[in-house]
Amino acid sequence: MASTESTKNVALIVGGGPGISASCARLFCGNGMRVAIAARTPDKPALVELAAEYDVTNYGCDAADPDAVSALFDAVEADLGNPTLVVHNIDGRMRDIFRKGVAEAEPKLVHEVLMNSPYSAFLVAQQATQRMLAGPADAAGDGHRGTIIFTNASAAKKGYARSGAFAMACQAKSGLAESMARELMPQGIHIASVPIDAAIGWTQPDGTRAHRMAGTSVDDNMADPDRIADLYLQLHKQHRSTWAFEVVLRPWVENW
């Protein structure tokens, strides 16, 4: 079991990749936190690199499987301590679900999107909540038991045409977060929902920022995952007298 002191400084990021998750991991480590990242394929190059260069521990987990999520939290507790910052970074985005009307969307794929996003968010949040409530009231200081952050997309705010399944997933996740905030904030758990209305361009080997489908970032027209990580850490450190629930992020030139 990790020491009591270390449990005050543990972050778990569920849904690992080279964008938001990697930026969060680097920033959290730089601020003295012990960081765990969970992904279906923990041997992704970006995650292997993080483990080699930073104090990051990678775990394999299908976040849509209740037993796997429970086992993940057990493993993180044993290795690092119970996390006081949990980031659910899976929005269910699947290339084949976009640009399909209701009449043509494949039911099996729609079900998979819902399992990957709001259902996995519920499973992760449930485990985090149970452990935060069972921990000391001052686990993170000033009566703050912990923080749970849900990464979301602009579909959390509006359902686009020919994108029904993704809108369902994002708005279900948003509803979960809102309900949890009303229930758990009075118990010392900070809940935050962060819809990101942008392509996310992370830094490439040549130093440019790019997105695999949107191309190369020009004049900050894409969200910078390092700046998203800044916000996530700020949310975790906010004083409970001014906890933010929903923060919508978009680049300055985004058309909305």
C-alpha positions in Angstrom: 0.0 0.0 0.0 1.3 3.5 -0.9 2.0 5.8 2.0 -0.7 8.2 3.4 1.3 11.2 2.1 1.4 9.9 -1.4 -2.3 9.3 -1.6 -2.8 13.1 -1.4 -0.9 13.5 -4.7 -2.1 10.8 -7.1 -3.8 11.4 -10.5 -5.4 8.8 -12.7 -6.1 9.6 -16.4 -8.4 7.2 -18.1 -8.1 7.2 -21.9 -4.4 7.6 -22.7 -2.9 9.0 -25.9 -0.5 11.7 -27.3 -2.9 14.6 -26.8 -4.7 15.8 -23.6 -3.6 12.7 -21.6 0.1 13.1 -22.4 0.0 16.8 -21.7 -1.8 16.3 -18.4 0.6 13.5 -17.3 3.6 15.7 -18.0 2.1 18.7 -16.1 0.9 16.7 -13.2 4.3 15.0 -12.8 5.9 18.4 -12.9 3.8 19.5 -10.0 4.8 16.6 -7.8 1.9 14.2 -8.5 2.2 10.5 -9.0 0.4 9.8 -12.3 -1.3 6.7 -13.7 -2.6 6.4 -17.2 -5.1 3.7 -18.3 -5.7 2.7 -21.9 -6.9 -0.3 -23.8 -3.4 -0.5 -25.4 -1.0 0.8 -22.8 2.0 0.0 -25.1 1.2 2.9 -27.4 4.4 4.7 -28.3 3.3 7.9 -26.6 2.5 6.1 -23.4 5.7 4.1 -23.4 7.6 7.4 -23.9 5.9 9.0 -21.0 6.7 6.0 -18.7 10.3 6.2 -19.7 10.8 10.0 -19.4 8.4 10.8 -16.5 7.1 9.2 -13.3 4.1 7.7 -15.1 2.7 4.2 -14.6 0.6 2.8 -17.4 -2.2 0.3 -17.0 -4.2 -1.7 -19.5 -8.0 -1.3 -19.0 -11.2 -1.6 -21.0 -13.1 1.3 -19.3 -16.4 -0.1 -20.5 -15.9 -3.3 -18.4 -17.0 -2.9 -14.8 -14.6 -5.6 -13.5 -11.7 -4.1 -15.4 -12.4 -0.6 -14.0 -12.6 -2.0 -10.5 -9.3 -3.9 -11.0 -7.7 -0.7 -12.4 -8.5 1.3 -9.2 -7.3 -1.6 -7.0 -4.0 -1.7 -8.9 -3.5 2.1 -8.8 -4.3 2.1 -5.0 -1.8 -0.7 -4.4 0.9 0.9 -6.5 0.5 4.6 -5.9 -2.4 5.3 -3.6 -6.0 6.2 -4.2 -6.2 9.1 -6.7 -7.5 12.4 -5.6 -7.6 13.6 -9.3 -9.4 11.5 -11.9 -9.7 12.6 -15.5 -12.1 10.7 -17.8 -10.7 11.5 -21.2 -12.8 9.2 -23.5 -15.6 10.8 -25.6 -16.5 7.8 -27.7 -15.2 9.4 -30.9 -15.2 6.8 -33.7 -14.6 7.7 -37.3 -17.3 5.4 -38.7 -20.1 6.9 -36.6 -19.9 10.4 -38.1 -21.8 11.7 -41.2 -24.4 9.1 -40.9 -28.1 9.9 -40.5 -30.4 8.2 -38.1 -31.7 5.9 -40.8 -28.3 4.6 -41.7 -26.4 4.5 -38.4 -25.4 1.0 -37.5 -27.0 0.0 -34.2 -24.0 -2.1 -33.1 -21.7 0.8 -33.6 -24.0 3.2 -31.8 -24.1 0.9 -28.8 -20.3 0.8 -28.8 -20.0 4.6 -28.8 -22.3 4.7 -25.8 -20.4 2.0 -24.0 -17.1 3.7 -24.6 -18.1 7.2 -23.5 -21.0 7.7 -21.0 -21.1 4.2 -19.7 -17.3 4.1 -19.1 -17.6 7.6 -17.6 -20.1 6.2 -15.1 -17.9 3.2 -14.2 -14.8 5.3 -13.7 -16.7 8.0 -11.8 -18.4 5.4 -9.5 -15.1 3.9 -8.5 -13.5 7.3 -8.0 -16.5 8.5 -5.9 -16.6 5.4 -3.7 -12.9 5.7 -2.9 -12.9 9.5 -2.4 -15.9 9.3 0.0 -14.2 6.6 1.9 -11.0 8.6 2.3 -10.3 11.4 4.8 -12.2 14.6 4.3 -9.0 16.6 4.0 -7.3 14.2 1.5 -6.5 17.2 -0.7 -6.7 19.9 1.9 -9.5 22.2 3.1 -12.1 19.5 3.1 -11.6 18.7 -0.5 -11.8 14.9 -1.0 -10.9 15.0 -4.7 -11.6 16.1 -8.2 -13.3 14.3 -11.1 -13.0 15.9 -14.6 -14.9 14.8 -17.7 -13.4 15.7 -21.0 -16.2 16.3 -23.5 -16.9 17.7 -27.0 -19.1 20.5 -28.5 -21.7 17.8 -29.1 -22.4 18.1 -25.3 -24.0 21.4 -26.1 -25.6 20.8 -29.5 -26.5 17.8 -31.6 -25.2 18.2 -35.1 -27.1 16.7 -38.1 -25.9 13.3 -39.1 -24.1 12.9 -35.7 -26.9 11.5 -33.5 -24.9 8.7 -31.8 -22.0 11.1 -30.9 -24.5 13.7 -29.6 -26.2 11.0 -27.5 -22.9 10.0 -26.0 -21.7 13.5 -25.3 -24.9 14.7 -23.8 -25.3 11.6 -21.6 -21.8 12.2 -20.3 -22.7 15.9 -19.7 -25.9 14.9 -17.8 -24.0 12.4 -15.7 -21.5 15.1 -14.7 -24.2 17.6 -13.8 -26.0 15.2 -11.7 -22.8 14.2 -9.9 -21.9 17.8 -9.3 -25.2 18.5 -7.5 -24.8 15.3 -5.5 -21.1 15.3 -4.6 -19.8 18.9 -4.4 -21.5 19.3 -1.0 -19.6 16.2 0.1 -16.3 17.6 -0.9 -15.8 16.2 -4.4 -15.2 18.7 -7.2 -16.9 17.7 -10.4 -16.0 19.5 -13.6 -17.2 19.0 -17.2 -15.0 20.4 -20.0 -16.6 20.5 -23.5 -13.8 21.3 -26.0 -15.2 22.9 -29.2 -12.1 22.4 -31.4 -9.7 20.1 -33.1 -6.8 19.3 -30.7 -3.4 19.8 -32.2 -0.6 18.3 -30.2 3.1 18.8 -30.8 4.7 16.7 -33.5 8.4 15.5 -33.6 9.2 18.5 -35.9 7.8 21.0 -33.3 4.5 21.8 -35.2 1.1 21.2 -33.7 -1.2 19.1 -35.8 -4.3 16.9 -35.8 -4.5 13.8 -37.9 -7.6 14.9 -39.7 -7.6 18.7 -39.4 -4.0 19.3 -40.5 -1.4 21.6 -39.0 -2.3 24.3 -36.5 -2.0 27.8 -37.9 -2.2 30.9 -35.7 -3.6 28.9 -32.7 -6.7 27.8 -34.6 -6.6 24.4 -32.8 -6.8 23.7 -29.1 -3.4 23.2 -27.5 -3.5 20.2 -25.1 -0.8 21.7 -22.9 -3.1 24.6 -22.2 -6.0 22.2 -21.6 -3.8 20.5 -19.0 -3.2 23.9 -17.4 -6.9 24.2 -16.9 -7.3 20.7 -15.5 -4.7 21.4 -12.9 -6.3 24.7 -12.1 -9.6 23.0 -11.6 -8.1 20.6 -9.2 -6.5 23.4 -7.2 -9.5 25.7 -7.1 -10.7 26.8 -3.7 -14.1 25.2 -2.9 -15.7 28.6 -2.4 -15.4 29.1 -6.2 -15.5 25.7 -7.8 -16.2 25.8 -11.5 -18.5 23.1 -12.9 -18.6 23.6 -16.7 -15.9 25.3 -18.7 -16.3 25.3 -22.5 -13.0 25.7 -24.4 -12.6 26.9 -28.0 -9.8 28.7 -29.9 -10.2 32.4 -30.4 -11.1 31.9 -34.1 -13.5 29.0 -33.7 -16.9 29.6 -35.5 -19.7 28.8 -33.0 
